[in-house]
Amino acid sequence: MLRLLATIRKEWLLLIRDRGGLALLFLMPLVLITVMALIEDAPFRDYQELKFDVLTVDNDHGRLARYIKEGLEHSGQFTLVDSLDGKPVTQEDAVRLVNAGDYKICILIPKGATAAIVSNANRIVNDLSKRMGLPAVQPVKSRNDSLNVLIYFDPAAKKAFKSAIHQALDNFLTQVETDLLLERIKLQLHSKEADAADTFAIQLKAVGLQEQVTGPTKQINMVYNSVQHNVPAWSIFAMFFIVIPIAGNMIREREDGSLLRMKLIPGSYLALLAGKMLFFVSICVVQFYLMTLVGIYLMPLLHLPRLVLGHSYLPVFVIALCISLAATAYGILVGTLFKTPNQALSFGAISIVILSAVGGIWVPLEVMPPAMQFIGHLTPLNWGLEAINDLYLRNGGFAQIMGNAGKLMALCLVMLYLAARVEKGRMS
């Protein structure tokens, strides 16, 4: 016990005497989280609250155009532009502006589109009437060519954006065609039996659509924003950066003979190692909660969203402890493998940067290519981030984090075992 406490006191004295190390461990992560949240706030807002100016060329002036315009405006993501400089937008102007990238999308509704839909509805009603033995009285226009609502996209528009617009417009077309068809059916029934039709109504939609939460009734209505991503992500990055002071201290101890003198003191070397781990694990946990306080109290002062925590506080501490153990074990392994501070510090810093980039710390893993997503799921930083997201965003508990916590603990034990084998080989 005395060896363990002496090791903790030694590491504490080394840390407080190294002002640069203190800044690296505490001040730099605060600055990093704040800067990254500010930088990525606009892209996250754009992703969630994306709005577009849509050029509309209405050559029909019928119900179809009205349905499309009302539907797009109701979504809140589109602003319809049908005139420029006080003049109606023409097809030629729209194509030129969209091709130049001034607008992302243009919708052209051809002349006679609503009339074509009405004629098609009448044709269906007449066919049904004939099958029921009723007279076909609805007028039908004869035309051989088919009309299409034309969509022009900016050549740089993404495929997902095009698919979403296609789906929305297809829904509007289906809605107006269905409404007109039901109107024609009611008219036909009214002409056959006026008294009964006065109280007759057709409701086509028997099953609706309603969004529900996936978690318990106390689920938080969460919006995934820059703060919710950056605070946990860069906190894990800062915790793994503990590799630099750990590796640096271990190599200096070997170079100046301190490690040899400590090994000559009676007692187990495991007590020295346990004291070192306990000290730096505590530092990592303090880092994590300090970053959390930044997300809760400092971010709103910078006009950023407030970090929202889940309802399970003890599992948060457990996963923070697991991340700290994995980060500390990685630092011990690096400090054991390399012989000079330059080698250890360079490898440690670069490896953490690479693991953070691949593991979804810089950007969410979902936006990466499938191959990179597969690799990212194998990194300890991603295990920690996924566990925190399970707690903060999905309102999970111990059951949800056990898998990732187990992987972090297993990795910690493997790295400590490898470090022990290397150190044993060096001693022999």
Secondary structure, 3 states (H helix, E strand, C coil): CHHHHHHHHHHHHHHHHCHHHHHHHHHHHHHHHHHHHHHHHHHHHHHHCCCEEEEEEECCCCHHHHHHHHHHHHHCCEEEECEECCEECCHHHHHHHHHCCCCCEEEEECCCHHHHHHHHHHHHHHHHHHHCCCCCCCCCCCCCCCCCCEEEECCCCCHHHHHHHHHHHHHHHHHHHHHHHHHHHHHHHHHHCHHHHCCCCCCCCCCCCCCCCCCCCCCCCCCCCHHHHHHHHHHHHHHHCCHHHHHHHHHHHHHCCHHHHHHHCCCCHHHHHHHHHHHHHHHHHHHHHHHHHHHHHHHHHCCCCCCCCCCCHHHHHHHHHHHHHHHHHHHHHHHHHCCCHHHHHHHHHHHHHHHHHHCCCCCCHHHCCHHHHHHHCCCHHHHHHHHHHHHHCCCCCHHHHHHHHHHHHHHHHHHHHHHHHHHHHHHC
